[in-house]
Amino acid sequence: MKRQKRFEELEKRPVHLDGFVKEWPDEGFVAMMGPNDPKPSIKIENGVVTELDSKKRADFDLIDLYIAKYGINLDKAEEVMAMDSTKIANMLVDPNVARKDLIEITTAMTPAKAEEVISKLDFGEMIMATKKMRPRRTPATQCHVTNTLDNPVEIAADAADAALRGFPEQETTTAVARYAPLNAISILVGSQTGRPGVLTQCSVEEAAELSLGMRGFTSYAETVSVYGTDRVFTDGDDTPWSKGFLASCYASRGLKMRFTSGSGSEVLMGYTEGKSMLYLEARCIYITKASGVQGLQNGGVSCIGIPGAVPSGIRSVLGENLLCMMVDLECASGNDQTFSHSDMRRTERMLGQFIAGTDYISSGYSSVPNYDNTFAGSNVDAMDYDDYYVMERDLCINGGIHPAKESDIIKARNKAAKALQAVFDDLGLPKITDEEVEAATYANTHDDMPKRDMVTDMKAAQDILAHDTTAVDIIKALYNHGFKDVAQAILNLQKQKVAGDFLQTSSIFDKDWNIISAINDANDYQGPGTGYRLENDHDEWERIKNLPFAIDPQNMEY
């Protein structure tokens, strides 16, 4: 067949490297309102749920039992379930209906009812609803700080860099699991050098992650996964009850935490029970609510390629973020895993959360080039910083970060590398050379760093665990070597964990250790002129307006 030349050229476009599939409901390849999804229903007898979404109690699986007992406001459930779903959808969009009034309704729905309500909204309406329903008034975002060689000096420098750019939360992980203690210490020291009060975590196997938290090396956790079908839950980890117990372990030591879910995980693991992605994700959201944790990281996350392959999938992903907010949970709204070769699609995927604003627009903006991102790459990375700043400036939107001067970044990276050098020296860990400090100050990726002896580093990381090293030892090391301000910042973090005041929905710290959360910074959006407005946040708007590469006409020579 003779080809038409425009079609031949179009097929060379990056979007054709992405995967797309037609709907296949029986295997879960449908975004929402699949033909096999249950009809919304509830029956309550003597305070006990005897029917949930067309299923009798005798047929409940472990997820149904958990949600029925802990996840739904039963006092209003029958009243809310009798409401028209389109009416509830209209209330979500209507600026005259306050968030606090809607929460009483949206926390009394079943998963199937919640899916039905979301399905009534188009993408633009979801943006309007998200703007109102996010718990915290002030939007923010979160970043990844990793490198594929687990170089601790580079992690510390990149963490300081990201802190200066405004990320209030930072997450690292490991290429080699045994490196976890060094990575956790490195991101802790680096972040507090850049800006005191940044919260950090190290995403590893759950028992190891909990141990790092209890030692004071981390201040929050996020990668505690929940799933929407029994088979995936038991194959993937354990049960809703064990996840709830793990959540209480973190809380008991003053560690903030979120669960993680996201459309597509059940499809990926092959056990969807023929249900749509949004319905199964609704069950995950209700499990999270039932467990009493502060929030959820969702929005496709590492499985984003699956909802991104089916019709209406990206719309459904914004819908799952919105549903998380509707049950009054903090939402870290994805935008982390890379999923497309198309720059247009990458922007499209982020646009809803970016315009509406969420608690964390990205649950992992890669603060390093994706080449060095051990989480397999993010939807946006360090090479997108300037584009992102311009988008904020163009639209007068706070996307969670702001430009920083090159001289300030160099200074912070250098100080963070030197602070970590001092910690390693004091704790008897493998030496960090002056050459490494200099390289980390100016590095872009691990290719710019001298190579370390990874075997020696891994042994040292395990010695940290064997010797019961804690954050107190890091504080002493920093203080002994003259980094008193960084030592004080890490001490303040430990004090906050003892107090536990930041264990509340959507909590972050500002540079003065004030907690900003859904409690004292509740979202009060009710239409034009209300809610968070970047133009009213003078300091942040000035940072975003004044791009380092913008021409200042006052200083031009004619």
N, C-alpha and C positions, 0 to 999 in steps of 0.2 A: 504494500500500500504506500502510495506517495504521501509523504508527510507535509503538513502545513507548517511553514517555517516558524511562525509565532508559537505554535504548540511545542515545537522542538526546543525553542529557547526557554519557554516557560518551564519545561521539565528539568532544566538545569538549575532552577532556582533552589535555594537552600530548603525551602519548605517541603520539597519533594524527598528530602532525606528523613523527614518525620514519618511516623507510622500512623495510619488511619484505618479503622475497621468499621464495617457496617454493624448495626445493632444485632445482638445475639442474646436476647433476654434470658434464656434458659441457662446460660453460662455467666450471667451477670454483666455482659457488655451492653449496658443501658444506663444512662446517667441518672434518670429519676422517673418515678411513676411507671415502673415496669409492669407488664401484665400480670406478673406473679406476686407483686407486692400486696400485702394484706390490706383490707379495708379498715379504716380507723374505727375503734370501738373500745369501750371500757365498761365493766360492770363491777360494782363494789358491794359486797355483802358483809355487814358487821365490821366494817373497816378493812376488809381484806379484798384485794383485787381477784375476782374470779374469772374475768375475761379481759384479755389485753389484745387489741388489734386482731379481732376475729379468731383468737385462740383461747380455748378453755384452759383453766388452771391445770387440769390433769395433763395437758399437753405442753405446759410451759417448759422451755429449756432453761439452762442456768442463767442466761442473760435476761430472759423474761422475768424470772424469779427475782433477780437482783434489782431490775428496774422497777418492778411492781412494788417491791418492799421499800426501796430507798429513793427512787429517782423522780417520782411524780408528786406534785402537790395534790393529794387526794381530796382535800377539802373543797376544791373548786373543779375537780376533774370532770365530773358528770355535766356540770353547767357549761364548761368550756368545750367539751366534746360535742355538745349539742349546737354550738355556734357554727355559722356558715364560715367555711375556710376562706372564702373570698373576702368576707367582711374583716376577718382577722388580718389578712394580707393588706387590705386597705388601711387598717389602723396602723400597721407597721410603717406605711409610707406617709400617712397623714401627720404633718408637723403639729397639729393641734392635739394629738394624743401623746401624753408624756410617757417617757420610757418606764418610769416606775409603775404606771398603771398597766402597761403592756406586760411587764414581767409577771404580774399576778396571773395573767392569761397564759403566757407562753410556757411557764413552768408547770402548768397543769394539763398539758397536752401529752398524748402518747407519741411514740416515734412515728407511726404512720400518719397521724394527724399533722405532726410537724412537717413531714415531707409534703403532704398535700398543701399546706399553707405556703411553703417555699415555692412550690410548683406554680403558684398563681402569679408570681413576680417575674418580670423580665429583668434583664441585666441592669438597666438604668434604675429600675425600682429597687432592686437589691442594693445598689449603691446608696440610694436615699435612705433605705431602712438601716443599713449598716452605719451610716453617719449618726443615726440616732441611737442605735442599740449597743454600740461598743460601750463597755463599762466605764473606762477612764476617759475623761474629757480630752486630755492632751495625748495625741498620737505619738508613737515611738516606733523603733525598729530594733532588730537584734542581728548580730553578725556571727559568722564563722571566723575563727582564727586558727589556722592549721598550716602545716606544710608536710609534704609527702615523705620527708625524711625524719619527721619528729625532732627537728632541730630546736632545742629549748631556747637558744639565744634569739633566733628569728621569731619564735612565738612571742617572747617577751616584748620585743621591739614592735611587732605587728599589733600586739594587744594595746600598747601605749598609743600607737598611731590611731587605731580604731576608737579608742576612748576619747581622744582629742576631736575626732570627727563627730562625736555625739552619740555613739551607740551606748545605751544604758545597760545592755546585757551582751555578754560574749560567750560563745560556746566553742570548745575545742574537742578533738577526738584524737585517736592514735592510728597510725598505719600499723604499728606493732603494739599489741595490747599491753605488753610488759612495760611500755614507756609511760603509762598513764600517770603515775605520781609526778614524774618530771614535767609532763605537759600541764598538769593541773597547777603545779607550783609556778610554772613559767607564765601562764596566762593570768594567774592571780597577781604576781609581782608586777607584770607589765601593765595590766589594766589599772591598778591602783597608782602606778607612776603617772599614767596619762591623765587620769581623772578619778579622784577618790569617790567611792560609792558605786562604781560599776559592779554589777553582779556577774559571776562567772560560773561555768560548769564544765565538766569533762565527761563527754558521752562515751561510756564503755559498758561492759557487762554489768548488770544491775547490782550485784553484791559488791563488786569493786567500786562502782560509782557511789554507793551508799557509804562505803568505808572512807573514800576520799572526802565525802561531805562531813562525816563525823570527825575526821581529823582536822577540819577547818580549812581544807584546801579549796573547797568550792562553796558557793552560797545558794545555788539553786540546782534543780534537776528538771529534765524535760523528756528524755527519751524513755519513758515508761509506757510501753505500747499496750493499747486495748484494741479489740477486734469485734466485728459485728456478727459472727457466727460461732457456735460452740466449737466446731472442728478446728477453725483457724485459731481460736483462742487457746485451746489446749495444745495444739501443735506449735503455735507461735511462742507461748510463754506458759500460762497457767490458767487462772480463773479470775473473775471479777473480785472475788473475796481476797485472794492473795495480793492482787494489785492494790486493793483498798488498804490491806495491812502494810504493804510497802510504803504507801503514801503516808500512813500514820508514823512510820519509822522516820521518814524525812522530817515531818512536822515536829516530832518529839525532840529533834535536835536543832530546831529553828531554821531548817532549810526550806526555802520556798520551792514549790514544785508544780509541774504541769504533767498531765498525761499526753500521749501522742497517738493520733489515729490519722485517718485520711482515706478518701475514696480510692478504691483500686486495690487495697491490700488483700481483700478476700478473693478478688478475681485473680490476683497474682499467685495466691496460694491454692487456688483451685476449688474453694468450697464456699460458693456464694449462696447456695440453696435456691438458686434461680431468682434472687432478689436484686433490685437495682442498687447502684452504688450509693445514692443518697439515702435510701432507706436503711441500709446497713450502717452508714456513717451516723445516721440519727441515733441508732442503738448505741454506738460508741460514745456519742455525746451524752446520752442519758446515763450510761455507765459512769462516765466521768463526774457528772452531777451527783449521782448516787454515792460516789466515793468521798465526796466532800473536799476534793482538791480545789485549788484556786483557779485552775484553768486547763486549757487544752491547746496543744499544737496540732492544727489540722489544716486541710486545704490541699489534699492530694499528697503532699510532702514527698517522700521518696518514691511513691507510686504514681506521681502526677502524669506520667506518660500514658497511663491507662485511661483515666477520665479525659485526658487531652486527645485521645484517639477516637472518641465516640461523639456523636452529635449532641450539642448542648452541654458538653462535658465541662468546659471552663466556666460556663454559667453556673453549673451545678456546684463547682468548687467554691465559688463565691457564696453560693447558697449554704454550703455546709459551714463556712465561716460565720455567716449571719445566724444560723441556727445555734451555733455555739454561744453567741452573744445573747440570743433570745432566752437561753436558760440561765443567763446571768453568770457566765464563765468568762474569765480572761481568755482572750484569743490571740495566739501567735499564728498569723494567718498564712503560713506556707511561704510561697515565693522563694523557696530555698533550693530545691532540687532543680538542676537544669533539665529541660525536657524538650527543647526545640532547637533546630538549626536556624530558624528564622528569627531575625531581630524583631520583626513586626509581631510575631506570635509571643515572643518573650515579653514585650511591652504590653500586649493585649492581656496576657495572663496576670500581670501585676496591676493593671489599670484600675480595676474595681476597688481593690484594697487601698491603693495609693490615693485615689480621688476621695474615697469615703473616709479614709483614716481608720486604722484599727489599733488595738493595744500595741501590737508589734506587726507592722506591715509585712515585714519578712521575718520568718523564724530562722533566719540564716542567710543574710546578705553576705556574700563572701568578701571579707575585708582583704583578701589576698587574690591574686590572679587565679582563675579556676584551675590552671595548670598545677597549682600547689594546694588545691582544696581536697583534703582527705575524705570529705563527705561526698565525693564524686562530682563536685561542681555545683554552683548555685545558679539560679535564674539571672541574677545580677552579681557582678564581682567588682574588684577594685578598679578594673579597667573601665567600668561604667560610672565611676564617681562623678566625673565632670558632667556627663550627660544627665545624671540623676539630679545634680545640683541645679542644672539649667531647667529641668522639668519642674522642680520645686519653685524656682524663680519665675518661670513662665506662667504658672498656674496659681501662684501665691498659695502653695500648699506646703505644710510641714510634713515631709516624708520621713522624719526621724533623724536625719543627719544634716550637717552643714559643712561648708568649705573650711579648710584650715590652712594657715600659712606654711609654706615649705620649711621656713626656718624654725617654726615651732615644732613641726613634725620631726625634723632632724634632731632637735634638742631632746624631745621626749623619747625618741627611739634610742638615742645614745644613753640617756639616763636609765632607761629600763634595762638595757643590756648590761650596764655597769652594776645596777642593783642586783640583777640575777647573778652576775659574776661574784658579787660579795656573798650572796646566799650560798652558792656552790662552794665557795672557799670556806665559809664558816662551818658548813655541814660536812665537809670532807668529801664532797662530790667531785667527779672528774672536772679538771680545771677548764675554765672558760678563759681563753687567751685574749689579750688586747687586740689581736688581729681579728678575732671573731666579733668583738664588740664593735670595732670599726666597720667591719663588713655588714653587720646587722643594722647599723645606723643608716646605711645607704642602700640596702638590698631591696630588690623587688621580689625575687623568688629564691628558693634554696640553691639555685645554680650560682648565685652571687655569694654564697657562704663557703668558708673552708669546711671540709668534711670532718665530722667527728667520728670517734671510735664508737660505733653503735653498740657493740657487745659490752664494752665497759660501761656505757650509759645505762643499758638495760640492767646490768648487775647492780649498779648504783640505785636505780629506781626500786628494785626489789629490796635493797638494804634499807631504804626509807621506810618501807612497810615493816620489815623485820625489827627495826629499832624503834618502832612506835613514834616516829617523828610526827609532830603536829604543827599547826599554824603558829603556835607559841615559839617554836624553834626558829621559824622563818622571821618572826617579828624581832626576836633577839638578834638574829644575824644581821638584819638590816640596821637595827639600832647601833649595834657594835661597829658597823662600818660606815656610819655617818649618814645613812639614809633614813633619818628620823621621821620625815614626813610620810614616806612610804610605809614605814613600820606603824606609824599612828593610823594610817588609813586601813591597814589590814587588821589592826587591833579594833578599830571602830566596827569593822564588819563582824568580828567575833562578838562584840558587845551587842550588835543588832540581833544576832542569832539567839543570844541569851534572852534579850527582851522580847523577841518574837513579834514586834509591832508591824513588821513588813510582811507577815504571813496573812495577807489579805488580797483580795482580787485586784489584779493589774498593778501591783506595787513595783515601783522603781525608786531610786534615790536621785536627788539632784546633787550638785557639787557641794552643797552645804549639809548633806545628810538628812535633808527633809524628805519624808516619804511622800510620794505622789501616787495616789491609788484611787480606786473606785469609791473609797470611803470619803476621802477629803478632796477629791478632784472628780466628783461624779459627773458623768456626761449629762449636760443640761440642754442639748440641742432640741429646739422646737421650731425650726424654720429659719428663714433669713434674719440675720442680726443676732442670733443666739448661738450658744455652744462655743467651741474653740474656733478662734479666728486668728490665722497667722499674723495678719496685719495688726492685731491687738497685742501680740506677743513681741514686743518691740525688739528685745535683744536678739531673738532668733530670726526675726525678719531682716534685721540689719545684717546678720551673718550671711543669710541666704542671698539677699539683694547684692551684697558687695563681693561678687565673684572676683577672685584674684586676677582673672584674665579679662575682666571687663575694663573698658577704657574709661578713665576719669577725665571728662572734658575740662575740668578745672585745672588740670595739670598738663594739658596739651600745649606744646609750643607751636606757634604759627610762624 
